[in-house]
Structures are given as structure tokens and as C-alpha cells.
Amino acid sequence: MSFKKDFLWGGATAANQYEGGWNEGGKGPSTADMMTNGSHTSPRMVTRTIEAGLHYPNHTGSDFYHRYKEDIALMAEMGFNVFRLSIAWARIFPKGIEDEPNEAGLQFYDAVFDECLKYGIEPLVTISHYESPFYLTEKYNGWASRELIDLYVKYCEVIFRRYKDKVKYWLTFNEINCGTRPLGGYYSLGILNEGTRDFTNPVDIPQLRYQALHHQLVASAKAVQLGHAINPNFKIGCMIAIMASYANTCDPKDVIENQHNWQDSNYYCGDVQVRGEYPHFAKRMWKALDVEIKMEEEDKDILKNGTVDFYTFSYYMSYCVSTDQTLEKISGNLIGGFKNPYLEASEWGWQIDPDGLRYTLNELYGRYQLPLMVVENGLGAYDEINEDGSINDSYRIDYLKKHIETMGQAIEDGVDLIGYTPWGCIDLVSVSTGEMKKRYGFVYVDAGDNAEGTFDRYKKDSFYWYKKVIAANGEDLE
């Protein structure tokens, strides 16, 4: 193991799943606020109004809005020197179109960042994490309209200037490549096509979706340029959901199918954000989808001049790719695939593959030669709280230990890895199902799927284990 002395150890959350206070402090409704709860077998629903009798779990999240001091103190106790969180766009601009920002929202994040810095914790801020003001969906159908580019940049300018001396690390969009999937049409791009209600099976128009994704990529590049102009010390990165896969067999057709998966899923957006232009295979993708991207004359220059400083990604699992569609399928983050017989799976059917993280780190660093951060990784599981308030989550410790070990091996391989923020460091609402019972955190939140409970915090066994890992800079994983 050879983690750098200044390696960034911490955890990650998202405002829409964690913050709560959905209509407090002048905040407007976001796209995430219009999603009901669901389960592993029942999909979440998207509604255009708040419907009586339905539960909207993001409205309460884990109540960080009222408990941020308590939670940040817990992070400090674990030894965090970085905390990945997001700003709720609708807390700064409730509709997204206002001329002036909401001062109460700005003051809230001032208080959060001040609390972090008090403990020596660097905020790593995601500017847009699977939410935007719902008004922009109603008025423009979200990112399908080019209007959102300037509205997003205006939002960026406000927070860049406000927090230029408090925040150094920024990410423009969370898992931006989710827009390459129909599932990402609404919760990543804010597109709500007529007839969509089932969150997992939206009415999809690929032309709209890829055009919207182009608008996000242009907005990201403009934000990078703006941020560097406001504070040259800003480090601004991208965030990609890595959908790691292997060819199911050595049949060349499977190998090419897997290569296409890496290109279409993992490299399409990353290449634009790191290299400043669409990759060579983009035209093949567009042709297969009958998509024609409308680009303004200045877009190519914007993309070329707005490349990121570092590359971050989420990694949870892997799957197999094959031309044989009769194989056994498994579920996963954003997309499933075919079962790998060499891997075990979580309670939610996500295959556990620590070696795949080492493989991914080497692939990404070899391609981009930029500093890397793993900003989401973790195990969603049922956790039981004992009568004495303890939570024995040895399965989570085992998962994280093996992934940290392979991170160390990737560093030995020569990868420039600068940070690690496991997902849901304090329990929060699942984006895919809206459940609380699918838990990732080092800290247990006493809240059920319908927001019942005290919302009190309890330390899991993994809390004490991760504290020891950080104190040893990754050299003691026992």
C-alpha cells in the first residue's frame, strides 16, 4: 500500500437524497422532489404535482438540513479530510430563472462549509447531482432546451463567487453519462416526456436525450472556464458512472460488444470532458440511434477550452456483455448485464468485484493521464440495529476492505489516485428505489421507508473500522 500522505479520505452524499428540508428556507421543488418511493420490485413514480396519499422520500431525506452540525462532527470523528456533497440548485434559484439568488439558501451552504472547514474537512461539491429546479422541466422540458446552459452557468457563477474561498474542489454534473441511458432522461436531464410516470421505464426519445446531454457537456465546459476565471486555484472535475464490464466469452463478437459497451457507456462523456471533443466512435453511436446532434458554431471551441482538471467516478460492480441475449441477467447501478459466475452478489443483486476497480483505475488512467478519485463506492444492505444501539455490518467492512486493497494495488501499478469517498457515508434515500432500508453508511439513521422514526444517528461497526483505516492512511485494513 502506498497512499499519498495528503490522500483525501472521506465520504459522499447528495442533497436530494440526504438533505431534506425540501420546501424550507425558500427552496423550490426539484425534479427529485417529484418522485415517489418504491422498492426493489415496485418502481418509483414521477408526478407533475404532489399527489395526496403518496410518499415522496426526498422531501425528508436524512434531515441533514437540520442536523448538519451533528453529521459533520461524526465525519470529523472518523477522520475525514474531504466530504463530497452537492448543492441543491433549487435552494439557490427556486425556479431556476430568477435574476437574484435565494439568500437563505446561500447562507445554509455557508454554514455547512464553515462547519466542514472548522474540522479541516475539504468540501468536494457536486454542482448538479441528479436534480434541477422542477420549473425548468415544466417550462423547457429540462436540458432538452439550450436555454438551460445559460441558467446553469448563472447558477455556477453565483456559487463560485460566493464560496471561492471555502471550496476548492468542484464537480460539474453527477454521473453525467447516465444521460446515455433512457433511465437518465428524467433524473439526470430533467426531461419529462408525455406519458412518463414509471421512473424505471420512461417514455424515451433518444434524439431529445442526446441533444440534452450535449447541452450539459457544453454547460460543463463553460462552467470550467468560468470557475478558473473566478479562482485559478479551483480544481474542477467530471464525474462518470463506470459501468464496468467483461466479454462473457473469448468469442470475438463478445469482445467487440464489450468494447462498444466501454465506449458508449464509459468513454463517450469522459472523452468530451477530458479531451475536449467527441470521440471517434460517436458518429457510429448517433447513427445507430438515429440521432443528429445540433451544435452551435461556438460549441467545439467551448468544449475544447473547458476540459476538466481531474477525473472522478463511481464504481460499485461489474457485469458481463454478450451477443447471446438468452443468458441470465443481473441488476446493477443504472444498468444491468449478464451474470458473471466468478462473482458473488449483494442482497440487491449487484455483483461484487473488487478486482474490477483495479482494472478500471488502470484503464482510466491509461486513457486520460489525469488525477483520479473514486467518489462513490459501497455496499447497499439491510442493517439491523441491536438493543444496545450497535450495528454489526461486517459485510460492509469486507466489501470496502477489498476495494481499498485493490486501490492500493492500482497505485502500485502507477495510477495517480488522489481520493476516496465511499457512497452514503451516513444513511440516505436510495435513488433507484426511494428506500431507506437499502443502507450504505457508516452511520445508521433511524428512519424507515416512509420517514417514520426518530432520525437519530447510531455508529455502525464500520464507523470505527473506517476511522482506523483513515488514521493509518490505508495501511491497516484489519
N, C-alpha and C positions, 0 to 999 in steps of 0.2 A: 504494500500500500504506500502511496506517495502523494497524498492530497496536499495541495499547496498550503502554506502557512496561513494565507489570507482566504482560504476556501470559504465560500458562502454556504453556510448550513442554515436551514430554516424550514418553512412550510408554506403551503399555498391555499388560498381561498378565493371566492368570487363574491362580489357584492350581492348579486341576485340570489345566490343560494345560501348566503351566510348572514347578511346584514340585517334583514327585516326592516321595520320602520318604513314600510313601503309608501305610506301616504303622510309621513311626518316631516316636519322641517321644510315644507314647501316642495317636497319631491312629487313629481308627476308619475303616472303609471308607465312602466317599461313593458317591452314585449314579453319579458319573463313573468311579469305580474299577471298576465292574461292566460296563464297556463294552470290547469287544474292538477290535482295529484293523480297518480296512477299506481301501478305496481309492475312486478316482473311479468305478469300475464295480462294486465289491463292497461292500455295506453293512456297517457296524459291527453287532455283535450285543450284546444286553443279556442277561446271565446272572444268575441269582439266587445262584449260588455261583461261586467262582473255579475254572474248569474247566481241568484239565490239558491241555496241548498248545495252548492258545490264548494269544495275546499281548494284554496289557492296557497300552496305551501310556501311559495317565495315571499308572501306577504309578511311572514314572521321569520323565516329562515332560522337562524340560531340566536337571533336577537343580539347580534354584535353591536347594533346601533345603540343599545342601552348598556352593553356590557364590555365595551371595547377596552376599558382600563383593566378590568379583570382578566380578559383574554390575553392582552399584550403582556401583562405581568406573568402569566403562565408560560408564554413563549420565551420570555426573558429567563424564567427559571430553568427552562430546558437548555438555554444557552444559545438561542437563535441569534445570528448576526444579520439575517435577512428575513423579511416577511413579504411574500408575494400576495398582494390584494388588488382589487380593482376599484375604480371609481364608478359609481352609478351615474351615467350620463344624465338621466332624468332627474337626478338630485342637483345637478348644476344648471341644466336647462330643462325644465319640466316638460315642455313640448318639443324642445329642440330647435325652435325657430325664434326664440326671444332675442331681443337686442342686448339685454343685460342679464348676467347670470344671477342665480339664486344665492344670495349672500349666506343664508343659513346653511346651505349645502357646502359651500366653500369652507365655512367655519368648522363644520363637522370634520372634514378631512384635515384641516389644520390641526385640530385636536388629536386626531388619530396619528398623524405623522409626528407631532411633537411627543406623543407618548412613546412611539417607537424609538425616536432619537434619544429620549431620556435614558433608555436602556442600551443604547449603542446598536440598535437594530436598523439596518438599511431597508427602507421601503422599496420594493420592486413592484411598480404599478402597471397593471394592465389597463389601458385606456378604455377599451370596449371589450367586455367579457360576456359574450352571448346575451347582450341586451342593448337596446337603444330606446329612446322615447317612443311609446306606442303611437303617439300622434303622428310620427313620421311614417309609420306603417299605414295609418288611415289616410293621410294626405298624399303620400308619394308611393305607396307600396314598398316602403323601405329602400334598400340600396339598389333596387331596380331603377331608381331615378338618380341621375347625375347630380341633382340638387343636394344630395346628402354629402357629397365631397366637401363643399364649402361649409356646410353646417358642422361637420365633424372637425374640420380644420379650425373653425372658430372656437369650438369647444376645447380643442387641443391648445390653442393659444392662451385661453383663459387659465387652464390648469398649469401649463408650462410656466407662465409668468408668475402665477400665484405661489407655486411650490418650487421655484427654480433653485432655492437654497435649502430645500428639505428633501427633495427626491432627486436621485442621480440616475437610477435605472428605470427605464420605461419599456413597455411592450405595446405595440400599436393595436393589435387585434388578437384575441384568443383563438387558437386553433383555426386560423383563417382558412385553411384548406378544407374545413368542414363544408365550405360552400361548393365543393366539387361533388357533394352528395345531396340527393333530394331532401334528406333529413335536415340539412343545414339551411334550407330555403327560408324557413321562418326564424329559427332561434339564432342563426348566425347572421343572416342577411335581412331579416325583418320583412320578408316577402310573405304576404298572406293572400294567396290566390283564392278566388271564389270557390266555395265548396270544401275548403280545408277545415277540418275540425280535429281529426285524429292526428296527434303530434307526430307519430311514427310513420304515418302514411299520408303525407300532404299531397295536395294537387300540385304537380310539378311541371314547370315549363322550363326546360333546360336553357333556352335562349335567354330568358329573363334572369335565370340564376347565374349563368356565366357572365352576363353583362354586369350584373350586380357585383359579382366577385371582382371584375375588372375595376369597377368604381372603388371598391375597398382597397385594392392594390395601389391605385393612384392616390387615394387618400392617405394611405400608409406612407407612401414616398414623400408626399407633401408635408406630412407631419414630421418625418425625419429631418427634412431640410429646415423646417420652421424651428424645431427643437434645438438643432445645432446652432441656429442663428441667435436664439434667445440665450442659450447657455452652451458654449462649446464643450463643456465638461460633461454634458449629458451623454449617457450611453443608451442608445435606443435599439431595441431588438425586435425580431419577429417571434412568433410562437406557432408552431406546427404540431398537429396531432399526428404522431407517427403511427401509421397502420402497417406494422412490421409483418412481413410475410415471407414464406419459403415456397419454392416449387414443390408440389406434392410428390413428384417423381423426377427422375432424370430424363424423362421424355422431353425432347427439345421444345415441343409445343407448350408443356407446362412451364419450362424455364422462361420462354418468351412471354407467356401470360403473366408470370410473376414479375418479370422486368417491367412490363406495362403497368402492373399494379403500383410498383415503386414510383414510376414516372408520374402516372396520373394522380395518385393519392398523395405521395410524399414530396415529390420534387417540383410539381407544377407551380405552386405558390412560392416555395422556398427559393427556387431559381430566380423568380422575378424579384423577390425582396433582397436577395444576396447579390445576384449578378446584374440586376437592373434591366432584364429583358426576358421575354417569354422564351422558354426552351425550344429546342428544335422539334420536339415531338408534339408541341401544342397544336399545330395545324392538323395532325392526324386525329387528335382528340376532338377538335372542333368539327372536323368533317364527319366523324363517326356519330356525333351528337346532333348534327345539322345545326350547328351554332356558328354565327358570324359576329365577331366582336366589333362593335362600333368604337373606334378610337379617335379622339380629337388630335389635331396636329401636334399639340404640345405633349401628349401623353408619353411618347417614347423618351423624350428628354427628362420629363418628371421622374419616370421610373429609373432611368439611368443615374440620375443625380440624387436619388433618395434611397440609396441602399443602406442596410442596417449595419450596426456596429458589432452585434453578436447574435447568436442563433440559439433559441430556446425551443424546447419541445416537450410534449407529453409522451410517456411510454408506460403502458400497462400490461401488454400482452402481445401475442403473435398468433398467426393462423396460417393455414396452407392455401395455396392457389392451384387450381387445376382446370383443365378444359373439360373434365368429367363432372357434370353437374349432378350426378347421382350420389356423390359422396356425402358422408354425414357432416352436417353443418353445425357450427357453434356460434354463440353470440359474442359481442365484444364492444369496445369503445367506438362509437359511430358506425361501425360496420363489422359484420361477422365474416366468417370464411369457413374453410373446411377444417375438420379436426386433425390435430397432429397427434399420432398415437404415442409419441415420446413425452408428452406433456400432461401434467395434472391441471385441474381447473378449479376455480373458486366456486363458492356457492351460487354465484350468478352465471356460471358457465364460462367465465373468462379464463383462457389458458395462461398458466403461469410460466414465464420463460425468461429467467434472469440472463442467460447467455445471449438472448436476443438483444438485450440492452447493450452489451459489449459490441455485438455485431453492428447495431445501429449507430453507436457512437463512432466507430471506425468508418462506417460508410459516410456519415455526415461530415466528419472532419476531413476525410479524404477528398470529398467533393467541394467543400466550401472554405476550408482553412481559416475559419473564424472561431473565436472562443465559444464554447458550448455550455449550456446549462440545462439540466433536467429539471423542469419546473412543475411537472406533475408525474407522480408515480405512487402507487399504493394499492392496497387490498381492501375492497369493499366486502364487508362481512357482517353477520349478526353478532352483536356483542351483548353479553349478559352481565348485568350489574349485580354483585353479591350483596348480602345483607349488610356487610361492613363497608360498602361503598367501593370495594375493589373491583377491577375488571381484568380478568386474565385473558390476554389476547396474544398468546404465544405464536399463533398462526400468523399474525401481522408482523411480529418481530422476525419470524423466519423468512417471510416474504421480503421484507426490507433489508435484512442482513444479506441475503443472497444477491440482491440487486446492488447494494453498496459494494459488495465484494467484486462484482463484475465491472462496476465503475472504476474501482482501483486498478483492475486488470487493463481496462481501456487506457487509463492514464499511463500505465507502464508501456502500453503499445505506442504511446506518443501523442495521444489525444489531449488537446488543451481544454480540459473540463474545469469550469470555474465555480459551479454552484449546484446545489441540490435542494429542492423544496418539495417534499412529498405532499400529495394532494390531501385536502381536507384535514389539515393538522388538528383542527377542532371540528367535531362532527357537524355536518351541514346537509342540506337538502340535495338529493341526487338529481342531476339534470335530466337523466333519461327517464326516470320513473316518478320523480317527485317524492320519493320515500325518505324518511329519516332513519329507518331501520337498516338501510344499507350504509354502514358506517365505515369511515376511513381514518378517523382521527386518533391522535394520542390522548385526546381529552374527550370524555363522554359527555354529551349534552342530554339532560333528562327531558326529552321531548319525543312524542310519538308522531306517527304519520299524519295525524290530524291536529297537530300542535298542542296536544294535551301533555301536561307535565309541568314541572317547576322551572325548566330550562337551567337548572343548576348544573355546575361543571364538576366532573369527577375524573381524576387522573387514572389512566389505564396503566397496565404493566409496561406497555410500550413507551409511555411517557418517561419513565425512569431509565429505560434502556436507551432511548434516543438521546437523553441528557448525557449519558455516559459516552455514547458514540461521539457526540459533538465535542465533549471535553477532551477526548483522545484524538480529535481530528481524524476520525475514521479508522484509527489503528487498533481499537478494541471493540470488537463486534459481538463479544460473548454476553 
